[in-house]
């Protein structure tokens, strides 16, 4: 039986750390007492205090300037070190990939696993580099900067976990899992440091439903409130099944969008059922898809975990670009209730908005994967876990 849900409540997905009950490890060294005090303070709220302290002491051994360091400076060093560790892990894994392909019978599966590993590592690197740039932005950071860093560091952790969950069992997973476990530990430590310096502010939730999230620019809010017919007329390209547009497929129109675009690029998709698997790469920023309505413009597919794919790869449409907007459309997965996880819409990009859309599926119909997302006036149907993910999402 399908569950039909009109969502208006606020869901906040946050990374939480449990309090361990064991005593703090005693660390004594007169030469680095200031640093040890910082380490103990940072690791106090971390579930595995020993691992946290070991990692920070490891950084102390390679940097003599940490003793009197502020937590924010320490966080920057942890992030830079983690970026280096990712580079080393990727080089090491790539060197072994050809051998692993020979060991596995499923060559296509190894290729898909390799692509997922590389994609998640690059996305984690990007988020850490942006976090460092934000932390270096000035002596005093505003709440918006803290919100950005919190979002991106949580996204780093989600990227690693997506890798572990999504890579199939076999030699490749056994090869990359130790690397991922190490990176996960480092990401948790980075979050522990961040939480120790971050101010708390709960005022935004009071106005987010009526005014939209603070990260949504005034220009983008105007796009949302604009008459749909006006937005269609100013679209950069048009997609139509009957040939009346510039493109016949959604993927062709997305491919034509400029990379790393700072301005909004609008694609108007006319009435029709578009049976295609749509992928929006991370390079396609500030992309808007607008249709003729939830019951008129439909993008559909039927990939599922029953096909041997991970949940991450089953999405009919997957958006990795920051600033994505979907308006007046239907995203559908028709795999059925017996095929396991089968995502209709996966959103992995930061600051994404889904407005007046219909999302239809069965298990895991909507996958708000990571980062900040805003859903308004959407109709979502599914059966089991039909909304799942780690995003900081408001519905």
N, C-alpha and C positions, 0 to 999 in steps of 0.2 A: 504494500500500500504506500503510495507516494505521500510524503509529508510536505505540505505547502506552507511556507512561512513568510509572512510579511514582516521584515525586520525593521525595528525602529530603536531597539535598545542599543546601548553602547557596550562594545566588547573591547577590552584592552588586553592585549597579549604582552606580557612582560617577562623578562628573564629574572628569575628569583634565585636566591642562594639560601640554602638551609643552614641553620646554625648547628655546627658539630658540637658534641658534648665533651669531647676529649680536651685535656688541658693544652695550652699553647706549648710548643716545643721551646725549651730554654736555649737561647742563643747568646753566647757571651764572647765578646771580643772588644776590648777596650778601644781599639783603633777605629772601630766602625759603629760605636754605640748609637750615634745619631741615625745612621742608616738602618740599624737593627730595629730601632724604635719605629721608624717608618714602615719597615717590613711587617712587624707585628701588627701595627695599626691597620695596614692595608689588608692583611690576610685574616683579620679577626672575623670578617663576615663571609669568608670563603669556606666551602664545605670540606675541602681537603687542604688543611693548613700546611701540612708538611710539604706537599707539592708546590704550593704557592711560595713558601719561604725558600725552598730549594731553587726555584726558578729565579727569584729575585737575587739570591746570593750568587747564583751563576753569573748574572749580569754584573754583579759587583766585582767578580774576579776579572772580568774583561774591561771594566771601566773604573779607573781610580777616582773619578770625579763624582761618584754617587753619594758619598757620605753625607753631604749637607744639601742634598737635592730635594726640591719640592716634589710632591706627588705628581703634579702635572708634568714635570720634566721626566720623572721616572716613567710615566705612562708613554710619553713620546719615545723613549728608548726601548721600552717593551714592544711597541708597535713597529718600530724600525727593525728591531731584531726579528720579529715575527715575519715581516716582509722578506727578509733575507732567508729565513727558514723555509718559507714557501718556495722561493727560487731554488734553493738547494733540493727540496723535496721533488719539485717538478723535473729538474735535471736528472736526478737519480732515478725517478720512476720512468722517465722517457727512455733512459738508457736500457732499462730492463723490459720495456714494452714488447719489443720484437721477440724476445725469448719467451715472454708470457703468452704471446699470441700462438707460438708453436706448441706450448703446453696445453692450451685450451682447445677444445673441439669447436666451440662457438666463437668463431672469428668476429662475426658481426656484433656479438654481445660484448666482447673485449673492446671493440672500437667504440661502441656506445658508452661503455664504462670510462674509457679514456677521455672521451669528449666531455662527459659529465665532470670528471676529476679536474680537467684543465679549465672548464668553464667556471666551476665553483672556486678554484684557486685564484683565477684572475679576478673574479668578483670580490673575493675576500681581500686581495691585495689593493684593489681600487678603493674599497671602503676604508682600509687602514691608512692609505696614503692621504685620502681626503680628510680623515680624522686628524692626522698629524698637521696638515695644512690649517685646519680649523683651530687646533690647539696652539699653533704658532701665530694666530691672528692678532694677538694683543695681550697686554698684561692682564686686562680684566675682560673675561668672556661674558657675553650676555646669555640670557636663557635660551635664545634660539640656537646659539652655538652649542650649548650643552645638549639640547634636544637633538641636534644633528649628529653629534658624536655618539650619543646613546643609541640612536637608531642604527647608525652604521656599524658600531661594534656588536650590537645584537645581531645584525645581518651577517657579520663575519662568522659568528658562532653557528647561525642557521645554515650558512653555506657548507661548513664542515660536516654538520650533522646530516644534511641532505646527501652529501657524498657517501657517508657510511651507510645510510638507509637505502640509497638508490643503486649502489654498485652491487651487481649480482655475486652470489657466493662462488668462490673459486680462487685460483692462484692470484689473479689480479687484486682481488679484495684483500687477500692475505698479505700481499706486497704493500698496499697503500695504507692499510688500517693502522699500523704503528705510527706512520707519519701523521695521519689524521688525529690520532689520540693525543700526540704531542702538541699539535696545533690547537686542538680543542682546549687542552690544559692552559696553553698560553692565552687563548682568547678569554677564558674564564678569569684568569689573573688580570688581564687588561680591564675587563668589566669591573672586577673588584676594586682596582685602583680608581677607575672612573667614578664608581659609586661613592668612594670615600671623599671625592672632591666636588661632587655635583650637588647643586642646591635643589631642593624639592619645590615644585610648583604645581598645584592641583587646580588652579583657577581656570585653565583653558577649557576643561571639559564642560564647564557651565554654559559656554557659548558656542561650542563646536557644532552642535546639531543645528542651531538656527543660523549661524553666521558662516559655517564652514570652518575647516581647520586653519590655524594661523599660517601654516606653511603654503597654503594656496594663495597665489598672488592675486592682486586686484584684477589684473588683466584676465587671468584664467577664470576668476569668478564671473566676470562679464561674459565670457564664452558660455558658461553654464546657464546664466540667466537670459541669454540672448534668445530671441525667437528662433526656434529650430529652422524655420524656412529661410531666415536671414543667414544663419550659419551655413546652410547648404549652398546658398548662392555665393558665399565667399570662399567655398572650399577650394583647395589647391588642385585637387584631382577628383575625378568621379569614377566610380566602379559601377558597371551595369551588366547584367546577364544578357540583355538584348542588344548589346553593342552600342548603345547610345552614350556611353561614357568613354573615357580615354582607355580604361582597362576593363578586362572581363573578369579578372580574379582579384581577390583582396591581396594576395601575396605579391602580385605584380605591382600594385599601387604602393605597397609598403616598401618594396625594393627601390622604388623611384624616389622615396623620401630622402632628403639630405641627411648625412651623418652628423652627429653631434650638433644638431640644430638648436639654436637658442630661442628661435621664434617658433610659435606653434604652427605645425603643418597639419592641415585638416583634409581628411579623406572622406568624401561622401559616398556611402554605399547604398545604392538604390534597392528598392524592393526585390526580393528574390531569396532563394535558398542556395547558399554557397557551400558546397560540399568540399571543403579543403582544410588541411591542417595548417594553421597560421602561426608563424613564428616572428615575433618582433625582437630583433637583436638589441643588445644593450647600447649599440651605437645610434639607435633610432630614438633620440630623445624628443620630448614634447610633441608626441604624435597623438592626434585625435581621430577616432573613427566614429562617424555619426551615421545612423541609419534612418529609415522611414518609420520606425516604431518597433516595439517588442515583438509584435506578431507579423511584421512585414519583412524586415531584414534579418535573416537567420544565417549564422555560420555554424555548420554542423560537422561532426566527425564521430568515429566509433572506436578509437584506440582504448585499450584497457590493459591492466596487468596480466590478464589472461593471455595476451599476445606475447608475453615474455618481457614486457617493458616495465620500468619502474614507474611509480605514481607520477613522478616529476615529468616523465616523457609522454604521458597519456593525454595531455591537455589538447583539446580541439584548438584553442587559441592560447598562446603563452606570450605574455608581455614582459620583457626584461629591460625595457627602456624607461628611464626616469621621466616623470611628468606625463605618463600615459593617461588618456581620457577615452572612455567608451560611453557613447550616448545613444539612446533610443535604438537598441539592438537586442537580439537574442543570441546567446552562446549556448550551444547544445552538444551533449555527448549521448549517443543512442546505443552504447554498448550493451546496456541492459542490466538487470539486477543480479544476474548470476556470474558476471564477468569480473567481479572484484573492483578495486579502485579504477575509476575512469573519469578523469577530470574534464569538465567543460571549459572552465576558465582558470588559468593560473596567472597570478600577477606577482612578479618578482622585482619590479622597479619601484624606486622611491617616489613618494608624492604622486600616487596614482589615484584617479577618480573614476568610479563607475556610476553613471547617472541614468535613471529610468531604463534600466536594462533587465532582461529576463535571463536567468541562468538555470539551465535544465540538465539534470543528470540523475545518477543513482548514488553510488558510493563515491564520496569525495568530489562532489559536483563542482564546488568552488574551493580553490586552493589559494588563499591569500598567503603567499609564501614567506615574504619578509618585508621589512621597511614600512613606511607610512602609507596608509590607504584609506580612502573615504568612499563609502557606498551610500547612495541616497535614492529612495523611491525605486528600489529594485525588488524583483520577485524571484525567489530562489527555491527550486524544488530538488528533492533528493530523498534518499532512504537512510543509509548508514553514514554517519560522520559527514554529512553533506556539506559542511563547512569545516575545513581543517587547514592549519598553517600556523606560522609564527609571526605573522605581521602585526604591527600596532595598528589595528583596523578599527574604524568607527562605522557602524551600520545605522 
